[in-house]
Amino acid sequence: MPTSIRPALRCTTDFNAPDTLDIRPWPDDVIDGLGFDPRSSYVETYWLSVLGPSTTWLLRRLVAGFDLQPDGYRISLPETARSLGLSERGGRSSPFVRAVSRTVRFELAQVEGPEVLAVRRKVPPLTQRQVERLPPSLQLTHTRWQEGQLQVPSGDLLRRRGRLLALSMIEMGDELEVAERRLLELRYHPALAHDAAGWAWARHRAALASAG
């Protein structure tokens, strides 16, 4: 778990389901450029199995709000819960609060205050560990999807995707050399693998330094 988000995760223990919640965008140049809209087929096919239906629908609803109010907006939690067919009763153990907490647990949102939730506009590709927890049929189709992405002719797009993959590996605990080797195993050109791993390692170290 990246150190940079641990304070946000701890804030979830103080989330007592207020009547209203300010929803703000959580910008990230890498994920915003390479990730998937929560309403995309990638999220429905693969992330749904990881997040569960309630959290997936909640994330879609929150991101859809940015279409009309890009800088953020306020929601009524009871009304939002009912519109999704979820109960807000039961405090922290209610289905709706659990759905909100899961967006934070999977780093798709972060708590920025007692009544403020920052939400990613895009969802990153699954990490390898998450892929390994998918049903076998989805693991196979995800592997085929990854192989297809490597055939994209745009060098800039491939480089950016390599950086995102390397960052996911390093944040899951891989060392610099391990991340570079795994990119090579995915048939990245050695120069691209070296660039992506080095960039991801530097970004990860910077995040640790700023958090400390």
Secondary structure by P-SEA (a helix, b strand, c coil): ccccaaaaaaaccccccccbbbbbbbccccccccccccccccccccccccccaaaaaaaaaaaaaaccccccccccaaaaaaaaccccccccccaaaaaaaaaaaacccccccccbbbbbcccccccaaaaaaccaaaaaaaaaaaaaaaacccaaaaaaaaaaaaaaaaaacccaaaaaaaaaaacccaaaaaaaaaaaaaaaaaaaaaac
